């Protein structure tokens, strides 16, 4: 059941992602389904089934409404990377309620902690990834913090509530979900562990 819904989510996401209109034309990553699937599956496999179902419902509802959540995600990132352009489109984006915004910032706080610890533990694996903090954004660089904030703001209030609950569950168990995402991903490249992947990165 979980594997099936993950595949359905990835197909819906890819359909949206491949249709995002970029200022400079289609990006190479929009033609690389294999990598997209690996990266998105690595994340989704760590999610609870309740969260997966809620996010799947978000994607289906967005499709019915002719909304592209991937376009909205990248548009929201522009608040930090292209502020003047963002101001031109901000009014067209769905309003996010205060409760949801508050939970998003709480989720971010925990995930940033995890991200820093993962980068310290596996520097070779993470060095090619995004910079971590929004303060380091530029028109050429989008940080992990800005990316995740942009994505979370496309989720429904119900999905955010479930995401927050899941985040707290991992935190209370002393588990690092960013490390789990990374492990799920490197396994798809035939590495048995993060330590092995770090050695050959």
N, C-alpha and C positions, 0 to 999 in steps of 0.2 A: 504493500500500500504506500509506504513512504517513498520507495524508489519510483513508483509510478507518478506520484504527485510532483516529485522533484523534476522528473523529465518533462512533465506537462508545464511546469513553471518555467523551465529553461526554454522551451519552445515558444512560449508566450513572450518571454523577455527578449529572446533573439529576434522575433518578428518585429518588436518595437525598436530594439537596439539597431538593427540593420537599416531601419528607416529614419534614424535621427539625421536631420539636415545640419551639417557643419558648415561654417562660413567658408572654409577652404576646400569643401567637397568631402566626399566619403573618406573616412580614415581607414588605414590598413586593417585595424582591429575589427572593423565592421564587415570584413570579408574572411575573418578567421574564426569560424564557428567552433573548431576543435578546442582552441585555447579558451574561448568564451565559456564553453560547456564545462571544461575542467575547473575553471576559476569559480564559476557560479555553483557548480555541484559541490565543490569543496566547502563552500559556505553553507549551503542548504542542508547538507548531511548532518550538520551539528545542531540544526534547529529542531524544536519539538514538532510533533505532528499537528498540534493545534495551531501553532504559528504558521506552519507551511500551508495549512488549509485556509487560514485567514488571508495570507498574502496571495494565494492562488485566487481567492475570491476578489481581492483588490484588482488583480490583473484582468480577470474576466469582466468585472464591472467597468474597468477603464476601457476595455476594448469595445464594449457595448456602447459606451459614451463617446467613442472615437477619440479617446485621450491616449497619448503616448507617454507612459510614465518615465521612460528613459529620456525623452526630450525634456520633460519637466525636471528630472533630476539634474541634468546638465545645465538647464536654465537656472536652477536654484544655486548651483555652484558659482555662477557668474556674479552673485552678490559679493563674493570675495575676490574673484579673479578679474571680472570685467564690470565694475560697478556702474559705469555710465550706460553700458548696453543693458545691464540688468534693470535699471530704472525704467527703460523703455518697455519692458515686457512684464515687470512685476505685477502689474494690475491684471494680467491675463492668467496668472497662476492661481490655483485654488487656495482659499484662505485656510490656514492651519490654526486650530483653536489653541488657547493658552495652556490648557491641561496637556495637550499633545506636545507642544513646544517644550514645556517643562520636563516631561518624561524623556524627550529626545536629548536634552542637555544632560540629564542624569545618566542615560545610556552612554552618551559620548564620554563623560567623565571616567566611567569604568573602562570603556574600550580603549581610551587613550592610555590609561594605566597599563592595560594588558599589552597594547602595541609597543610601548616603550620597553617593557620587560622582555618581550619577544625579540625586539631588535637588539637588545643587549646580549641576549642568550645566543642568538643566531645571526650575527652581523653579516656573514657572507650571503645568507639566504635573503636577507631583507634589504641589503644595500642598494639593490636595483629598483626597489619599490618606491612608493611615494614618500616625500617628506612627511613628517608626522603632524605638525601643527599649522593651523590656519594662518598664524602670524608670518609664516614663511611662503605663503601663496604669492604668485605673480601672474602676469598674463601668460606665462609659459609653464608655470608649475601649479598643480592643484594638489593640496595636501590630503592625507588620509582623513583628517578631521573634517575638512570641507566636503570631501567626497561622501563620507558617511552621513554627515548632516544633510546634505542634499538628497541622498537616497532615502533616509528616514522620513523626510518631509513629504515624500510621495506616498507613504504608507497611510492606511486608514487609521483612525483612532483606536479601533479594536486591535489591529495588527500591532500598533505601538504598545498598547497595554500588554499584549502577549509577549512582545519582544522584551519589554522591560522586566516582566516576570521571569522570562528565561535568563536574562542577564543576571538578575539577582540570584537565581538558582545556581548558576555557574560560579558566581562570586562567593556565595555561601559555602559551596563545596571546595573552594580553593582551586578551582580549575580556570585556566586561561583560554577563553574561546578563540582568541586570535591565534594562539598556538595550535589549537585543534583545527582551525581552518587551514593553517599552513601544513599541518601533518596530512590532512585529507587530500590536499593538493599535491604534495610531493609523492604520495603513494601512487597517484595516477601517472607519475613519471618513473615508476618502478623502484622508488626508494622505500626501504622498509622502515626507516626512522628519520627524524629530523637531524639527528647527529650524523647519519650517513650522508644526507643531502647537503648538510652544512660543509662536510669535508670536501665534497666534490663541486660545490658551488663556485 
